[in-house]
Amino acid sequence: MMPAELLPEFQEYLLSRGFAEKKKVSFYAWWVSKYLSFSNRHEDLDRELRTERFLDELVSKEHIADWQLRQAREALRLYLDHFVEEKKATLPPDVPPQKAHDLTEIIAGVRQALRLEHYSYRTERSYL
């Protein structure tokens, strides 16, 4: 797959925010796609450790130049710290927030239900 076709949403994000030059955006996406592939093989590790190990693996490869390592590190920083975090912030929560009930409201509701059923005062006290 050509770098221009990888992670188009991330590439658009970089361009719209001015985080990277147009000629470098596709390469940033390429590094992130390599990281995501690496992450899929190492799901047991937390995100920080996966990132560290991915970069360590790049360092160990002889054909990766220093400038490429810096570019990969910058691409991951932009992806993980900006793109992913911003996406999390804009997503609606899975479960709508529920009203936090005050304990006194709950007790009053239970008391009312017990009295409607004509429970004795001692039973009411025990249940409460």
Contacts in CASP RR format, 6 or more apart in sequence:
PFRMAT RR
TARGET T0000
AUTHOR 0000-0000-0000
METHOD contacts of the structure
MODEL  1
MMPAELLPEFQEYLLSRGFAEKKKVSFYAWWVSKYLSFSNRHEDLDRELR
TERFLDELVSKEHIADWQLRQAREALRLYLDHFVEEKKATLPPDVPPQKA
HDLTEIIAGVRQALRLEHYSYRTERSYL
2 26 0 8 1.000
3 26 0 8 1.000
3 27 0 8 1.000
3 29 0 8 1.000
3 30 0 8 1.000
4 11 0 8 1.000
4 26 0 8 1.000
6 26 0 8 1.000
6 29 0 8 1.000
6 30 0 8 1.000
6 32 0 8 1.000
6 33 0 8 1.000
7 29 0 8 1.000
7 32 0 8 1.000
7 33 0 8 1.000
8 29 0 8 1.000
10 28 0 8 1.000
10 29 0 8 1.000
10 32 0 8 1.000
10 79 0 8 1.000
10 83 0 8 1.000
11 25 0 8 1.000
11 26 0 8 1.000
11 28 0 8 1.000
11 29 0 8 1.000
13 19 0 8 1.000
13 82 0 8 1.000
13 83 0 8 1.000
13 86 0 8 1.000
14 20 0 8 1.000
14 25 0 8 1.000
14 28 0 8 1.000
14 29 0 8 1.000
14 78 0 8 1.000
15 22 0 8 1.000
15 25 0 8 1.000
17 82 0 8 1.000
19 78 0 8 1.000
19 82 0 8 1.000
20 28 0 8 1.000
20 78 0 8 1.000
24 71 0 8 1.000
27 71 0 8 1.000
27 75 0 8 1.000
28 71 0 8 1.000
28 74 0 8 1.000
28 75 0 8 1.000
28 78 0 8 1.000
28 79 0 8 1.000
29 75 0 8 1.000
31 71 0 8 1.000
31 72 0 8 1.000
31 75 0 8 1.000
31 76 0 8 1.000
32 75 0 8 1.000
32 76 0 8 1.000
32 79 0 8 1.000
34 54 0 8 1.000
34 72 0 8 1.000
35 50 0 8 1.000
35 51 0 8 1.000
35 54 0 8 1.000
35 72 0 8 1.000
35 75 0 8 1.000
35 76 0 8 1.000
35 79 0 8 1.000
38 50 0 8 1.000
38 53 0 8 1.000
38 54 0 8 1.000
38 57 0 8 1.000
39 50 0 8 1.000
39 54 0 8 1.000
42 50 0 8 1.000
42 53 0 8 1.000
45 53 0 8 1.000
47 80 0 8 1.000
51 76 0 8 1.000
51 80 0 8 1.000
54 76 0 8 1.000
55 69 0 8 1.000
55 72 0 8 1.000
55 73 0 8 1.000
55 76 0 8 1.000
58 64 0 8 1.000
58 68 0 8 1.000
58 69 0 8 1.000
58 72 0 8 1.000
59 69 0 8 1.000
107 128 0 8 1.000
110 127 0 8 1.000
110 128 0 8 1.000
111 124 0 8 1.000
111 128 0 8 1.000
114 123 0 8 1.000
114 124 0 8 1.000
114 127 0 8 1.000
115 124 0 8 1.000
119 127 0 8 1.000
END
